[in-house]
Amino acid sequence: MVDRILISHGNGGKDTQNILQKYIFSKLPEYLKKTVNGLGLDYLDDGAVIDPEDKIIVTTDSHTIEPYFFPGGSIGKLAVSGTLNDVIMMGGNPIALLDSIIVAEGFPLDDLDKITNDMISILKEFNIPLIGGDFKVIPSDSMKGIAINTVGIGVSKNPIIDRVVDGDSIIVTGPIGVHGAMVAALRYGIETNLKSDVKPLMKLLEIFDKFQGDIHAARDPTRGGLAATLNEWAQLSGKMIIIEEKDLPIPEEVKSITELTGLDPLTLANEGVAVLSVPSDKAENIVEELKKLDFEPRIIGKVIEPKDKNNKGIVIMRTEVGGTRIVEMPTGDIVPRIC
Amino acid sequence: MVDRILISHGNGGKDTQNILQKYIFSKLPEYLKKTVNGLGLDYLDDGAVIDPEDKIIVTTDSHTIEPYFFPGGSIGKLAVSGTLNDVIMMGGNPIALLDSIIVAEGFPLDDLDKITNDMISILKEFNIPLIGGDFKVIPSDSMKGIAINTVGIGVSKNPIIDRVVDGDSIIVTGPIGVHGAMVAALRYGIETNLKSDVKPLMKLLEIFDKFQGDIHAARDPTRGGLAATLNEWAQLSGKMIIIEEKDLPIPEEVKSITELTGLDPLTLANEGVAVLSVPSDKAENIVEELKKLDFEPRIIGKVIEPKDKNNKGIVIMRTEVGGTRIVEMPTGDIVPRIC
C-alpha cells in the first residue's frame, strides 16, 4: 500500500510539523537552516530575517481557501493581509510584496478581477509596492479554483524573535475564532452573520515601536489557531503557558457555531488578531494603548517556569467551572480548511 | 457568457503579459510599482532589487510541471534551479531560498520524498540555506499533483538590469529547446533520449564578476523560450535584434521533435541555458571564458538601432536559406505546458 498525503498533513499543527520534519528539515544539515547571523528554519516560522545588519525580513505564504469569496473578504484580501501580518508579527515594517498566482483553466475572469482588486486595494491603502511575481495556469483536469502565493518583505531595527519569558502576560488583540467559525458555517451550511476578521494589522507597528524590547513574542494565530501559537511558544521556550477560559474573548456567534459543530474555538483560524507575550508589569499599559488604536485587547493568561519539568512546553487552560485542561497542539483534520 | 481563464493565459508570452497588464499592472499606480530607488513591476521580470544600498535581490516563481518526474529531473529540481537562476540572471549571488508547497490530498509520500530530496541536494551542492516556507494540502477533488513556489534571495554589488545596447552581440550558453522538447516528447508519446537541461547556472557568476559592466542583459529563457526573452529585450530597449538561424545550437533530437510536432524551437523552454547581451568587442573573449567553465556558448545574433522606426522592438531571424522572418512574441498555447 502506498502512503499518501492526507488533508490533515496541511493542518498547520502537529501533522504538518511531522511532515515538514520528515520530508524537509531532517534532510537539511544544521548549517543550511539559516544565513550567517540570521534566522532560518531552526526557528520555525513563516518568515525569515536575512541579515541582522540589514534587518530585511522575508516571509512567504500559500493561500488556497475554498470558497475564494466569503463574508468579509476573499482569497486576495486574505493573501495580502496574511503576508503583511507575517511581516508585522516579526516586528517588520512591510516595504514590498511579491505575488504568484496559480489558477485553473476555466476560472472566471470576473472573479480574478475581484480578487486582484482586493489585493491591490490593500496595497494602496498601506502604500505597499508590488515588486514582482509569477502567474501560472493549470489545466482544469488537474486543479479547480485558484492558489495565491505571496512574499512579504519588511525592514526592522529590532525583529521580534518570539521568546516568551517567565512572568509574561499573554494578550490577544481582539475576538478569537471568527474567521474559522465563518468558514465552518459556510461548509456546514449554518446560517450566521459572522464575517471574517481578515485585515492587515499595520497599526500594531505603533505598539511595537512604543514598547520596543517588551514585545517578547507576537504572532497572528491563523491556521491551527491560538492552540497552535501558544503550544509553539511554550515548546520553543520550555515554559508553561496558562490561559483563563473566562477571559477568552469568544463572540457568541463563534460559540454557537462551535457548539453545533464540535469544533474547538482555540483551534479556529484568526486572520485579523495578534497574540502578544509581554512583561506583566507592562501588560495593562499595552492594553490601554491597544484600545486607543481601536483594538479590543484582553489579557488571557501568563507564562510561568513550571516547577515540574514534565510541564515544560505545555499549555493549560483553567476552565470556567474551576477545572483545568491541557490545550493540545492541533492534530488531524482541524478543519474547516481555512487557508 | 462568462469570460474564463484559458491555458494560453499562462504561456509566459503575449497572453500572460495581457492578463497581468489587465488584472494587475493597470490597477497599480506608478508609485506602487517599485520601492524607493529600487526596481519593481515597472521593469517586468521575475525578480526585484529591493534597495540599491543593500542590493538585496528577491525573486519568486510557481512551478506546476506535469508529470512532476521527467528525464533529467523533477519539479523539485526545476523549482530550486529555476529560482536560483532567476537570482543569478539579475547578477545576484544566491544567499537563501524559501519554498512553499501546495500538494493534493492523496499525493504519494514517496514522490514527495524524492521531490524534496531533489530540492535539498541542490541546496547542499551550492550551500544555499532554506530559511522559511509554507506547506498546504488541497482536497483531491480540487487539485491533482503538486505545485511548488520558491522565493530566491540574493545579494549583488551590481545587479544586471537587462538593457541591450546598439552593437551588442547575443550569446547563448548552450543548446536550446532541450527541456521543452523533452516535455513535448513525453506529452505526444514520442520516443527520445533527450533529458531536461535543468540545472543551476551558478558558474555564470564568475563570468558576471569578471566582465562586470559588460553584461548588458542576462536571462534564462524558460517559459516562452528564446523568442520571449529576445522580444522582451527588444521591446524594453526599443532596439532591433537580428539572429542567425545557422548559428542557433539546436540539437538534432530537438529538431526531430519540433519537426514531428510543428513546435518552434525558439519558443521551447530552456532550464539550464542563459542568453547574454554583451559588447561585440568582448563577445569572443566571453565565449572563451564560458568554454573554460564547460558551457557550450554560441554567438547567435546582434542588437542594432534600426533605421526604420517601425523596426524598433522587433526580433528577426536570417534563415539558413537566405530569407528573413519575424520572431514573434509567443502567443496562444505554446505548449507543451512546461513549468
Boltz contact constraints between the chains, C-beta under 6 A:
constraints:
  - contact:
      token1: [A, 2]
      token2: [B, 108]
      max_distance: 6.0
  - contact:
      token1: [A, 3]
      token2: [B, 109]
      max_distance: 6.0
  - contact:
      token1: [A, 4]
      token2: [B, 106]
      max_distance: 6.0
  - contact:
      token1: [A, 4]
      token2: [B, 108]
      max_distance: 6.0
  - contact:
      token1: [A, 5]
      token2: [B, 103]
      max_distance: 6.0
  - contact:
      token1: [A, 5]
      token2: [B, 105]
      max_distance: 6.0
  - contact:
      token1: [A, 5]
      token2: [B, 107]
      max_distance: 6.0
  - contact:
      token1: [A, 5]
      token2: [B, 137]
      max_distance: 6.0
  - contact:
      token1: [A, 7]
      token2: [B, 105]
      max_distance: 6.0
  - contact:
      token1: [A, 7]
      token2: [B, 137]
      max_distance: 6.0
  - contact:
      token1: [A, 9]
      token2: [B, 137]
      max_distance: 6.0
  - contact:
      token1: [A, 10]
      token2: [B, 136]
      max_distance: 6.0
  - contact:
      token1: [A, 10]
      token2: [B, 137]
      max_distance: 6.0
  - contact:
      token1: [A, 16]
      token2: [B, 135]
      max_distance: 6.0
  - contact:
      token1: [A, 20]
      token2: [B, 135]
      max_distance: 6.0
  - contact:
      token1: [A, 23]
      token2: [B, 112]
      max_distance: 6.0
  - contact:
      token1: [A, 23]
      token2: [B, 113]
      max_distance: 6.0
  - contact:
      token1: [A, 23]
      token2: [B, 116]
      max_distance: 6.0
  - contact:
      token1: [A, 24]
      token2: [B, 116]
      max_distance: 6.0
  - contact:
      token1: [A, 27]
      token2: [B, 120]
      max_distance: 6.0
  - contact:
      token1: [A, 32]
      token2: [B, 123]
      max_distance: 6.0
  - contact:
      token1: [A, 32]
      token2: [B, 129]
      max_distance: 6.0
  - contact:
      token1: [A, 34]
      token2: [B, 129]
      max_distance: 6.0
  - contact:
      token1: [A, 35]
      token2: [B, 95]
      max_distance: 6.0
  - contact:
      token1: [A, 35]
      token2: [B, 96]
      max_distance: 6.0
  - contact:
      token1: [A, 35]
      token2: [B, 129]
      max_distance: 6.0
  - contact:
      token1: [A, 40]
      token2: [B, 129]
      max_distance: 6.0
  - contact:
      token1: [A, 40]
      token2: [B, 131]
      max_distance: 6.0
  - contact:
      token1: [A, 41]
      token2: [B, 130]
      max_distance: 6.0
  - contact:
      token1: [A, 47]
      token2: [B, 132]
      max_distance: 6.0
  - contact:
      token1: [A, 48]
      token2: [B, 131]
      max_distance: 6.0
  - contact:
      token1: [A, 48]
      token2: [B, 132]
      max_distance: 6.0
  - contact:
      token1: [A, 54]
      token2: [B, 54]
      max_distance: 6.0
  - contact:
      token1: [A, 56]
      token2: [B, 56]
      max_distance: 6.0
  - contact:
      token1: [A, 60]
      token2: [B, 98]
      max_distance: 6.0
  - contact:
      token1: [A, 60]
      token2: [B, 100]
      max_distance: 6.0
  - contact:
      token1: [A, 60]
      token2: [B, 134]
      max_distance: 6.0
  - contact:
      token1: [A, 60]
      token2: [B, 151]
      max_distance: 6.0
  - contact:
      token1: [A, 61]
      token2: [B, 134]
      max_distance: 6.0
  - contact:
      token1: [A, 62]
      token2: [B, 100]
      max_distance: 6.0
  - contact:
      token1: [A, 62]
      token2: [B, 102]
      max_distance: 6.0
  - contact:
      token1: [A, 62]
      token2: [B, 134]
      max_distance: 6.0
  - contact:
      token1: [A, 62]
      token2: [B, 136]
      max_distance: 6.0
  - contact:
      token1: [A, 64]
      token2: [B, 136]
      max_distance: 6.0
  - contact:
      token1: [A, 64]
      token2: [B, 138]
      max_distance: 6.0
  - contact:
      token1: [A, 95]
      token2: [B, 35]
      max_distance: 6.0
  - contact:
      token1: [A, 96]
      token2: [B, 35]
      max_distance: 6.0
  - contact:
      token1: [A, 98]
      token2: [B, 60]
      max_distance: 6.0
  - contact:
      token1: [A, 100]
      token2: [B, 60]
      max_distance: 6.0
  - contact:
      token1: [A, 100]
      token2: [B, 62]
      max_distance: 6.0
  - contact:
      token1: [A, 100]
      token2: [B, 149]
      max_distance: 6.0
  - contact:
      token1: [A, 102]
      token2: [B, 62]
      max_distance: 6.0
  - contact:
      token1: [A, 102]
      token2: [B, 147]
      max_distance: 6.0
  - contact:
      token1: [A, 103]
      token2: [B, 5]
      max_distance: 6.0
  - contact:
      token1: [A, 105]
      token2: [B, 5]
      max_distance: 6.0
  - contact:
      token1: [A, 105]
      token2: [B, 7]
      max_distance: 6.0
  - contact:
      token1: [A, 106]
      token2: [B, 4]
      max_distance: 6.0
  - contact:
      token1: [A, 107]
      token2: [B, 5]
      max_distance: 6.0
  - contact:
      token1: [A, 108]
      token2: [B, 2]
      max_distance: 6.0
  - contact:
      token1: [A, 108]
      token2: [B, 4]
      max_distance: 6.0
  - contact:
      token1: [A, 109]
      token2: [B, 3]
      max_distance: 6.0
  - contact:
      token1: [A, 112]
      token2: [B, 23]
      max_distance: 6.0
  - contact:
      token1: [A, 116]
      token2: [B, 23]
      max_distance: 6.0
  - contact:
      token1: [A, 116]
      token2: [B, 24]
      max_distance: 6.0
  - contact:
      token1: [A, 120]
      token2: [B, 27]
      max_distance: 6.0
  - contact:
      token1: [A, 123]
      token2: [B, 32]
      max_distance: 6.0
  - contact:
      token1: [A, 129]
      token2: [B, 32]
      max_distance: 6.0
  - contact:
      token1: [A, 129]
      token2: [B, 34]
      max_distance: 6.0
  - contact:
      token1: [A, 129]
      token2: [B, 35]
      max_distance: 6.0
  - contact:
      token1: [A, 129]
      token2: [B, 40]
      max_distance: 6.0
  - contact:
      token1: [A, 130]
      token2: [B, 41]
      max_distance: 6.0
  - contact:
      token1: [A, 131]
      token2: [B, 40]
      max_distance: 6.0
  - contact:
      token1: [A, 131]
      token2: [B, 48]
      max_distance: 6.0
  - contact:
      token1: [A, 132]
      token2: [B, 47]
      max_distance: 6.0
  - contact:
      token1: [A, 132]
      token2: [B, 48]
      max_distance: 6.0
  - contact:
      token1: [A, 134]
      token2: [B, 60]
      max_distance: 6.0
  - contact:
      token1: [A, 134]
      token2: [B, 61]
      max_distance: 6.0
  - contact:
      token1: [A, 134]
      token2: [B, 62]
      max_distance: 6.0
  - contact:
      token1: [A, 135]
      token2: [B, 16]
      max_distance: 6.0
  - contact:
      token1: [A, 135]
      token2: [B, 20]
      max_distance: 6.0
  - contact:
      token1: [A, 136]
      token2: [B, 10]
      max_distance: 6.0
  - contact:
      token1: [A, 136]
      token2: [B, 62]
      max_distance: 6.0
  - contact:
      token1: [A, 136]
      token2: [B, 64]
      max_distance: 6.0
  - contact:
      token1: [A, 137]
      token2: [B, 5]
      max_distance: 6.0
  - contact:
      token1: [A, 137]
      token2: [B, 7]
      max_distance: 6.0
  - contact:
      token1: [A, 137]
      token2: [B, 9]
      max_distance: 6.0
  - contact:
      token1: [A, 137]
      token2: [B, 10]
      max_distance: 6.0
  - contact:
      token1: [A, 138]
      token2: [B, 64]
      max_distance: 6.0
  - contact:
      token1: [A, 142]
      token2: [B, 144]
      max_distance: 6.0
  - contact:
      token1: [A, 142]
      token2: [B, 145]
      max_distance: 6.0
  - contact:
      token1: [A, 143]
      token2: [B, 143]
      max_distance: 6.0
  - contact:
      token1: [A, 144]
      token2: [B, 142]
      max_distance: 6.0
  - contact:
      token1: [A, 145]
      token2: [B, 142]
      max_distance: 6.0
  - contact:
      token1: [A, 147]
      token2: [B, 102]
      max_distance: 6.0
  - contact:
      token1: [A, 149]
      token2: [B, 100]
      max_distance: 6.0
  - contact:
      token1: [A, 149]
      token2: [B, 149]
      max_distance: 6.0
  - contact:
      token1: [A, 151]
      token2: [B, 60]
      max_distance: 6.0
  - contact:
      token1: [A, 151]
      token2: [B, 151]
      max_distance: 6.0
